[in-house]
């Protein structure tokens, strides 16, 4: 019997994660456990950089405004960079490191003493900004909010892949981790959330891409 995989993400048609695992004989179910909605943000400060840490930040920021010429763009994760490309923008910095502090150090060295705007969620953990306070001038801008889905229903899976701290928290407020289940956290902040709930054994991919998530399972 093939193993079942659940990932806390709505998977697009042609998802690399899904196609690679299904080709290897896994059954894949993807469903986000959070609701995401735009937030009105009005005017904001012009900065040297705009740094995006998620596809949602790209969608909800660039869906309402444009970036002026001369402003440099930073992104973390392949999905975020691709989301910018789909909106017609190239990145001047692209971080793939699985450790936030490594990305922050690389970007901070590049953008040292410059001003950086961070479009983010209302309840963002500000994971990368925490490591940049000694490098750049930080300007946060809330552009969307994410809230847990109520009354979730997730079929049993042999492997659980959590793609954000809130997704992990939402799942663990409804379900216990059962014996034999394998856990994957997309990054260290999600891993920290798992540990708060007593989950000590989990894997992390080399980077945030769907391909890397799939390889972590394979």
NUVEX-308569 format. One record per residue (C-alpha): residue number from 1; residue in three letters; x, y, z. Coordinates in nm, 3 decimals, decimal comma. Example, Ala and Ser with C-alpha at 12.3 -4.5 7.8 and 13.67 -1.06 7.14 Angstrom:
# residues 2
pos; code; px; py; pz
1; ala; 1,230; -0,450; 0,780 .
2; ser; 1,367; -0,106; 0,714 .
***
This chain:
# residues 218
pos; code; px; py; pz
1; unk; 0,000; 0,000; 0,000 .
2; unk; 0,136; 0,343; -0,096 .
3; unk; 0,212; 0,595; 0,176 .
4; unk; -0,013; 0,899; 0,215 .
5; unk; 0,132; 1,250; 0,238 .
6; unk; -0,049; 1,559; 0,366 .
7; unk; 0,094; 1,906; 0,301 .
8; unk; -0,062; 2,218; 0,453 .
9; unk; -0,076; 2,399; 0,119 .
10; unk; -0,324; 2,424; -0,165 .
11; unk; -0,129; 2,265; -0,447 .
12; unk; -0,147; 2,418; -0,792 .
13; unk; -0,192; 2,211; -1,105 .
14; unk; 0,153; 2,093; -1,210 .
15; unk; 0,290; 2,112; -0,856 .
16; unk; 0,647; 1,978; -0,851 .
17; unk; 0,593; 1,846; -0,499 .
18; unk; 0,289; 1,645; -0,599 .
19; unk; 0,424; 1,518; -0,931 .
20; unk; 0,756; 1,398; -0,788 .
21; unk; 0,592; 1,213; -0,500 .
22; unk; 0,313; 1,059; -0,708 .
23; unk; 0,573; 0,939; -0,957 .
24; unk; 0,739; 0,761; -0,664 .
25; unk; 0,412; 0,596; -0,563 .
26; unk; 0,291; 0,827; -0,285 .
27; unk; -0,064; 0,956; -0,245 .
28; unk; -0,061; 1,334; -0,195 .
29; unk; -0,325; 1,555; -0,036 .
30; unk; -0,268; 1,930; -0,012 .
31; unk; -0,486; 2,173; 0,182 .
32; unk; -0,408; 2,503; 0,353 .
33; unk; -0,527; 2,523; 0,713 .
34; unk; -0,540; 2,902; 0,719 .
35; unk; -0,754; 3,169; 0,553 .
36; unk; -0,570; 3,463; 0,397 .
37; unk; -0,723; 3,803; 0,324 .
38; unk; -0,587; 4,138; 0,207 .
39; unk; -0,546; 4,434; 0,443 .
40; unk; -0,576; 4,796; 0,329 .
41; unk; -0,237; 4,962; 0,377 .
42; unk; -0,252; 5,303; 0,208 .
43; unk; 0,066; 5,505; 0,161 .
44; unk; 0,403; 5,369; 0,265 .
45; unk; 0,761; 5,490; 0,286 .
46; unk; 0,979; 5,472; -0,025 .
47; unk; 1,280; 5,254; 0,051 .
48; unk; 1,594; 5,130; -0,122 .
49; unk; 1,466; 4,773; -0,110 .
50; unk; 1,141; 4,581; -0,085 .
51; unk; 1,193; 4,233; 0,060 .
52; unk; 0,933; 3,958; 0,020 .
53; unk; 0,935; 3,651; 0,242 .
54; unk; 0,629; 3,475; 0,092 .
55; unk; 0,410; 3,447; -0,216 .
56; unk; 0,124; 3,596; -0,016 .
57; unk; 0,329; 3,908; 0,055 .
58; unk; 0,390; 3,945; -0,319 .
59; unk; 0,026; 3,888; -0,409 .
60; unk; -0,128; 4,122; -0,154 .
61; unk; 0,130; 4,400; -0,195 .
62; unk; 0,168; 4,408; -0,572 .
63; unk; -0,202; 4,346; -0,619 .
64; unk; -0,261; 4,701; -0,491 .
65; unk; 0,050; 4,899; -0,580 .
66; unk; 0,352; 4,911; -0,807 .
67; unk; 0,720; 4,932; -0,721 .
68; unk; 0,894; 5,245; -0,837 .
69; unk; 1,193; 5,225; -1,066 .
70; unk; 1,525; 5,214; -0,887 .
71; unk; 1,388; 5,013; -0,596 .
72; unk; 1,565; 4,681; -0,554 .
73; unk; 1,376; 4,360; -0,477 .
74; unk; 1,469; 4,078; -0,243 .
75; unk; 1,296; 3,743; -0,197 .
76; unk; 1,334; 3,427; 0,002 .
77; unk; 1,230; 3,096; -0,151 .
78; unk; 1,177; 2,984; -0,510 .
79; unk; 0,798; 3,024; -0,485 .
80; unk; 0,836; 3,386; -0,378 .
81; unk; 1,079; 3,462; -0,659 .
82; unk; 0,849; 3,296; -0,914 .
83; unk; 0,552; 3,493; -0,780 .
84; unk; 0,747; 3,813; -0,846 .
85; unk; 0,831; 3,695; -1,198 .
86; unk; 0,464; 3,631; -1,265 .
87; unk; 0,396; 3,993; -1,167 .
88; unk; 0,667; 4,112; -1,406 .
89; unk; 0,950; 4,175; -1,159 .
90; unk; 1,303; 4,036; -1,133 .
91; unk; 1,482; 3,997; -0,802 .
92; unk; 1,809; 4,165; -0,710 .
93; unk; 1,858; 3,924; -0,420 .
94; unk; 1,728; 3,570; -0,387 .
95; unk; 1,781; 3,363; -0,071 .
96; unk; 1,744; 2,984; -0,071 .
97; unk; 1,902; 2,897; 0,263 .
98; unk; 1,693; 2,686; 0,501 .
99; unk; 1,829; 2,884; 0,797 .
100; unk; 1,677; 3,229; 0,825 .
101; unk; 1,988; 3,370; 0,991 .
102; unk; 2,203; 3,266; 0,694 .
103; unk; 1,973; 3,444; 0,450 .
104; unk; 1,961; 3,749; 0,677 .
105; unk; 2,340; 3,764; 0,698 .
106; unk; 2,380; 3,740; 0,321 .
107; unk; 2,113; 3,997; 0,248 .
108; unk; 2,220; 4,224; 0,531 .
109; unk; 2,575; 4,236; 0,399 .
110; unk; 2,446; 4,326; 0,053 .
111; unk; 2,197; 4,591; 0,170 .
112; unk; 2,392; 4,721; 0,470 .
113; unk; 2,275; 5,064; 0,596 .
114; unk; 2,003; 5,083; 0,332 .
115; unk; 1,628; 5,105; 0,397 .
116; unk; 1,413; 4,795; 0,343 .
117; unk; 1,034; 4,761; 0,328 .
118; unk; 0,892; 4,426; 0,442 .
119; unk; 0,534; 4,356; 0,323 .
120; unk; 0,403; 4,101; 0,572 .
121; unk; 0,112; 3,937; 0,751 .
122; unk; -0,066; 4,107; 1,039 .
123; unk; 0,062; 3,847; 1,285 .
124; unk; 0,401; 3,792; 1,120 .
125; unk; 0,676; 3,645; 1,335 .
126; unk; 0,918; 3,886; 1,162 .
127; unk; 1,167; 3,599; 1,142 .
128; unk; 1,412; 3,760; 0,903 .
129; unk; 1,380; 4,115; 1,039 .
130; unk; 1,496; 3,996; 1,382 .
131; unk; 1,832; 3,906; 1,231 .
132; unk; 1,866; 4,229; 1,029 .
133; unk; 1,841; 4,497; 1,298 .
134; unk; 2,216; 4,554; 1,295 .
135; unk; 2,237; 4,570; 0,915 .
136; unk; 1,951; 4,768; 0,760 .
137; unk; 1,677; 5,022; 0,834 .
138; unk; 1,361; 4,813; 0,872 .
139; unk; 1,013; 4,931; 0,769 .
140; unk; 0,729; 4,682; 0,824 .
141; unk; 0,405; 4,704; 0,626 .
142; unk; 0,105; 4,481; 0,698 .
143; unk; -0,058; 4,384; 0,366 .
144; unk; -0,256; 4,071; 0,459 .
145; unk; -0,382; 3,872; 0,752 .
146; unk; -0,397; 3,497; 0,803 .
147; unk; -0,634; 3,323; 1,039 .
148; unk; -0,678; 2,954; 1,127 .
149; unk; -0,950; 2,760; 0,946 .
150; unk; -1,221; 2,654; 1,188 .
151; unk; -1,332; 2,289; 1,225 .
152; unk; -1,063; 2,141; 1,004 .
153; unk; -1,086; 1,784; 0,876 .
154; unk; -0,762; 1,622; 0,761 .
155; unk; -0,760; 1,252; 0,662 .
156; unk; -0,487; 1,039; 0,822 .
157; unk; -0,151; 1,061; 0,648 .
158; unk; 0,172; 0,870; 0,706 .
159; unk; 0,373; 1,186; 0,641 .
160; unk; 0,275; 1,539; 0,747 .
161; unk; 0,439; 1,840; 0,584 .
162; unk; 0,384; 2,176; 0,754 .
163; unk; 0,451; 2,487; 0,549 .
164; unk; 0,418; 2,759; 0,815 .
165; unk; 0,400; 2,799; 1,193 .
166; unk; 0,027; 2,880; 1,182 .
167; unk; -0,050; 2,577; 0,968 .
168; unk; 0,137; 2,357; 1,214 .
169; unk; -0,034; 2,514; 1,513 .
170; unk; -0,379; 2,480; 1,356 .
171; unk; -0,328; 2,110; 1,283 .
172; unk; -0,188; 2,033; 1,628 .
173; unk; -0,477; 2,205; 1,802 .
174; unk; -0,709; 1,947; 1,642 .
175; unk; -0,492; 1,635; 1,605 .
176; unk; -0,223; 1,447; 1,793 .
177; unk; 0,083; 1,308; 1,617 .
178; unk; 0,033; 0,933; 1,601 .
179; unk; 0,298; 0,665; 1,637 .
180; unk; 0,481; 0,611; 1,311 .
181; unk; 0,385; 0,940; 1,150 .
182; unk; 0,676; 1,126; 0,994 .
183; unk; 0,689; 1,505; 1,015 .
184; unk; 0,848; 1,762; 0,786 .
185; unk; 0,878; 2,132; 0,876 .
186; unk; 0,950; 2,372; 0,591 .
187; unk; 1,186; 2,579; 0,806 .
188; unk; 1,312; 2,655; 1,155 .
189; unk; 1,024; 2,879; 1,265 .
190; unk; 0,778; 2,604; 1,177 .
191; unk; 1,005; 2,358; 1,356 .
192; unk; 1,000; 2,577; 1,666 .
193; unk; 0,621; 2,568; 1,664 .
194; unk; 0,626; 2,189; 1,644 .
195; unk; 0,858; 2,174; 1,944 .
196; unk; 0,625; 2,398; 2,145 .
197; unk; 0,361; 2,129; 2,091 .
198; unk; 0,604; 1,858; 2,199 .
199; unk; 0,702; 1,733; 1,855 .
200; unk; 1,078; 1,680; 1,870 .
201; unk; 1,144; 1,453; 1,572 .
202; unk; 1,101; 1,614; 1,233 .
203; unk; 1,294; 1,674; 0,913 .
204; unk; 1,364; 1,999; 0,730 .
205; unk; 1,442; 2,043; 0,360 .
206; unk; 1,761; 2,209; 0,235 .
207; unk; 1,558; 2,506; 0,114 .
208; unk; 1,197; 2,624; 0,083 .
209; unk; 1,122; 2,497; -0,268 .
210; unk; 0,862; 2,230; -0,345 .
211; unk; 1,134; 2,020; -0,507 .
212; unk; 1,338; 2,029; -0,188 .
213; unk; 1,032; 1,940; 0,021 .
214; unk; 0,971; 1,639; -0,203 .
215; unk; 1,336; 1,532; -0,185 .
216; unk; 1,321; 1,552; 0,194 .
217; unk; 1,050; 1,286; 0,187 .
218; unk; 1,206; 1,073; -0,085 .
***
